[in-house]
Amino acid sequence: TAVINYVTISTLGNAADFGDITEAKQVLTGASNNTRGLSAGGRKSSNYDTDVIDYVTISTLGNAADFGNLTVARQNLAGASSNTRAFFQGGYASPGTHNNTIDYVTISTTGNAADFGDLTVSRYTAAGTSSSTRGIASGGFDPDYSDVIDYITITTTGNSTDFGNLTVARGLTNGSTSNNTRGINAGGYNPTINDIIDYVTIASTGDAVDFGNLEQTTGGGPGGAASPTRGVFSGGY
């Protein structure tokens, strides 16, 4: 699908139509600052990954516009961002390559992504969270269920560093969200779909801690979004 939905996070209620991305696809990732929302990568059809990056202006409604391209076409990436930079971590390049690439873009501009460094472990369907200073990738498939958490320092370039481990090794941890203090990972698959929520304190290092559970066990790859006070998890498998 090409559909973009939105909610007002401070209220409750159903999603509304925002517009469309530039090409219909699945298993893409997102990142944002206070002004722009970006979507990157994904799968257009069997064994056909895309490198397209789109953007929208969050305060308006309308269709996405082309931003640029990833360094490697891939699906199931982990997104993270500060107010300046967006990062696209790992992923899966058809027909069977687990990727450790970390790309980045400057959100206020348009243009192609540049290489940032590499994850500690090649994997896909990891959870991406971030503060203003750190980007984190948690879990995923490597191709087994992974509990690895690693991090980058957003203002630099270079390879990621080990942070700690999830409470439960799992893939399809795309249902992630964060504020400037905590990174929260919701749902996943190991080997059945689960409702686990765990969190890390982004400024430190260490293992994730139990947060609670999703309201429904739709934990296979839900979408995550947040304000500074509320996290929202949408859809899933």
C-alpha positions as CSV (number, residue, x, y, z in Angstrom):
1,T,0.0,0.0,0.0
2,A,1.0,3.7,-0.4
3,V,-1.4,4.9,2.3
4,I,-0.1,7.3,5.1
5,N,-2.3,7.6,8.2
6,Y,-1.9,10.0,11.1
7,V,-3.2,10.4,14.7
8,T,-3.0,13.3,17.1
9,I,-1.0,11.6,19.9
10,S,-2.3,13.7,22.8
11,T,-5.9,12.5,22.1
12,L,-7.6,9.1,21.6
13,G,-9.3,8.2,18.3
14,N,-9.0,6.5,15.0
15,A,-6.3,7.3,12.4
16,A,-7.2,9.6,9.5
17,D,-5.8,9.8,6.0
18,F,-2.7,11.9,5.5
19,G,-1.8,11.2,1.9
20,D,0.4,8.7,0.0
21,I,4.0,7.8,-0.3
22,T,5.6,7.9,-3.7
23,E,5.4,4.1,-4.4
24,A,3.3,1.3,-2.9
25,K,5.5,-1.0,-0.8
26,Q,5.7,-2.9,2.5
27,V,8.3,-3.4,5.4
28,L,9.7,0.1,5.1
29,T,11.0,2.2,8.0
30,G,10.4,5.7,9.3
31,A,12.3,8.5,11.0
32,S,11.5,12.1,11.8
33,N,12.2,15.4,13.4
34,N,9.6,18.0,14.6
35,T,9.0,19.2,11.0
36,R,9.5,16.3,8.6
37,G,8.7,12.6,8.5
38,L,10.8,10.3,6.3
39,S,10.2,6.8,5.1
40,A,12.9,4.6,3.6
41,G,13.5,1.4,1.8
42,G,11.0,-1.5,1.7
43,R,9.8,-4.2,-0.7
44,K,7.8,-3.5,-3.8
45,S,7.3,-7.1,-4.8
46,S,8.9,-10.5,-4.3
47,N,12.8,-10.1,-4.4
48,Y,12.4,-6.5,-5.4
49,D,13.7,-4.1,-2.7
50,T,13.7,-0.4,-3.1
51,D,16.2,2.3,-2.1
52,V,13.6,5.2,-2.2
53,I,13.5,7.8,0.6
54,D,10.3,9.9,0.8
55,Y,9.4,12.8,3.1
56,V,6.3,14.6,4.3
57,T,5.8,17.9,6.2
58,I,4.2,16.8,9.4
59,S,2.1,19.9,10.0
60,T,0.3,19.6,6.7
61,L,-1.6,16.9,4.9
62,G,-0.6,15.7,1.5
63,N,1.4,13.2,-0.5
64,A,5.0,12.4,0.1
65,A,7.8,13.8,-2.1
66,D,11.0,12.2,-3.2
67,F,13.9,12.9,-0.8
68,G,16.7,10.7,-2.3
69,N,18.0,7.2,-2.1
70,L,19.6,4.8,0.3
71,T,23.2,3.5,-0.3
72,V,21.8,0.0,-0.6
73,A,18.3,-1.0,-1.6
74,R,16.8,-3.1,1.3
75,Q,13.8,-3.8,3.4
76,N,13.0,-4.2,7.2
77,L,15.4,-1.5,8.3
78,A,15.6,0.1,11.8
79,G,15.0,3.9,11.7
80,A,16.3,6.4,14.2
81,S,16.7,10.2,14.2
82,S,17.7,13.4,16.0
83,N,16.3,16.8,15.1
84,T,19.1,17.0,12.5
85,R,19.9,13.5,11.2
86,A,17.9,10.4,10.3
87,F,19.5,6.9,10.3
88,F,18.5,3.7,8.5
89,Q,20.2,0.7,10.1
90,G,20.6,-2.9,8.9
91,G,17.9,-4.5,6.8
92,Y,17.4,-7.4,4.4
93,A,18.5,-7.3,0.7
94,S,16.7,-9.8,-1.4
95,P,17.2,-12.6,-2.2
96,G,18.9,-13.4,1.1
97,T,21.5,-11.0,2.4
98,H,21.4,-9.8,6.1
99,N,22.8,-6.2,6.0
100,N,24.9,-4.3,8.6
101,T,24.9,-1.0,6.8
102,I,24.0,2.2,8.6
103,D,23.0,5.2,6.3
104,Y,22.2,8.7,7.3
105,V,20.7,11.9,5.8
106,T,20.3,15.5,7.0
107,I,16.5,15.8,7.5
108,S,16.2,19.5,6.6
109,T,17.7,18.9,3.1
110,T,17.0,16.5,0.3
111,G,19.6,14.1,-1.2
112,N,21.0,10.6,-1.2
113,A,22.0,8.9,2.0
114,A,25.6,8.6,3.0
115,D,27.4,5.7,4.8
116,F,27.6,6.2,8.6
117,G,29.2,2.8,9.6
118,D,28.1,-0.7,10.4
119,L,26.0,-2.5,13.1
120,T,27.8,-4.9,15.4
121,V,25.7,-7.8,13.9
122,S,24.1,-7.9,10.5
123,R,20.3,-8.2,11.0
124,Y,16.9,-7.1,9.9
125,T,13.5,-6.2,11.5
126,A,15.4,-4.6,14.4
127,A,13.8,-1.9,16.5
128,G,15.2,1.6,16.0
129,T,15.0,4.2,18.8
130,S,16.9,7.4,19.6
131,S,17.5,10.4,21.7
132,S,19.1,13.7,20.5
133,T,22.5,12.2,20.9
134,R,22.3,8.4,20.4
135,G,20.7,6.0,17.9
136,I,19.9,2.4,19.0
137,A,19.1,-0.8,17.1
138,S,17.5,-3.6,19.2
139,G,16.8,-7.3,18.3
140,G,15.9,-8.5,14.9
141,F,16.8,-11.6,12.9
142,D,20.5,-12.4,12.3
143,P,18.9,-14.8,10.9
144,D,18.1,-16.4,14.3
145,Y,16.2,-14.4,16.9
146,S,18.5,-11.7,18.3
147,D,18.7,-10.0,21.6
148,V,21.5,-7.6,20.6
149,I,21.2,-3.9,21.4
150,D,23.8,-1.6,19.9
151,Y,24.2,2.2,19.6
152,I,25.8,5.0,17.6
153,T,26.6,8.6,18.6
154,I,24.5,10.7,16.2
155,T,26.8,13.6,15.7
156,T,29.7,11.4,14.5
157,T,30.2,8.7,12.0
158,G,31.5,5.2,12.7
159,N,30.5,1.7,13.6
160,S,28.0,0.9,16.3
161,T,28.9,-0.2,19.9
162,D,27.4,-2.9,22.1
163,F,24.8,-1.5,24.4
164,G,23.3,-4.6,26.1
165,N,20.5,-7.2,25.5
166,L,16.7,-7.3,25.2
167,T,14.7,-9.1,27.9
168,V,13.8,-11.7,25.2
169,A,15.5,-12.4,21.9
170,R,13.1,-11.7,19.1
171,G,12.6,-10.5,15.5
172,L,9.9,-8.2,14.1
173,T,10.6,-5.7,16.9
174,N,9.7,-2.8,14.5
175,G,7.1,-1.6,17.1
176,S,9.5,0.7,18.8
177,T,9.4,4.3,20.0
178,S,11.3,6.7,22.1
179,N,11.6,10.1,23.7
180,N,14.9,11.8,24.7
181,T,15.2,9.5,27.8
182,R,13.8,6.0,27.0
183,G,13.8,3.7,24.1
184,I,10.8,1.3,24.1
185,N,10.6,-2.0,22.1
186,A,7.1,-3.5,21.7
187,G,6.1,-6.9,20.4
188,G,8.1,-9.2,18.3
189,Y,8.3,-12.8,17.2
190,N,10.1,-15.7,18.9
191,P,8.8,-18.2,17.6
192,T,5.3,-16.9,18.1
193,I,4.0,-13.4,18.1
194,N,4.3,-11.8,21.6
195,D,3.0,-8.8,23.5
196,I,6.3,-7.9,25.3
197,I,7.3,-4.3,25.9
198,D,10.8,-3.6,27.3
199,Y,12.8,-0.4,27.5
200,V,16.3,1.0,27.9
201,T,17.6,4.3,29.3
202,I,19.3,5.7,26.2
203,A,22.0,7.7,27.9
204,S,23.3,4.7,29.7
205,T,24.3,1.2,28.6
206,G,22.9,-2.1,29.9
207,D,20.2,-4.7,29.4
208,A,16.6,-3.8,28.7
209,V,14.0,-3.9,31.5
210,D,10.4,-5.1,31.4
211,F,7.9,-2.2,30.8
212,G,4.6,-4.1,30.5
213,N,2.6,-5.6,27.7
214,L,0.7,-4.6,24.6
215,E,-3.1,-4.5,24.9
216,Q,-3.4,-7.0,22.0
217,T,-0.9,-9.7,20.9
218,T,-0.5,-8.0,17.5
219,G,3.2,-7.8,18.1
220,G,4.6,-8.8,14.7
221,G,6.0,-5.6,13.3
222,P,3.6,-3.0,14.6
223,G,4.3,0.7,13.8
224,G,5.6,2.9,16.7
225,A,5.4,6.6,17.2
226,A,5.7,9.0,20.2
227,S,5.5,12.4,21.7
228,P,7.7,13.2,24.7
229,T,5.0,11.6,27.0
230,R,3.1,9.0,25.0
231,G,4.0,6.1,22.8
232,V,1.5,4.7,20.2
233,F,1.8,1.2,18.6
234,S,-0.3,0.7,15.4
235,G,-1.3,-2.4,13.5
236,G,1.0,-5.5,13.2
237,Y,0.8,-9.1,12.3
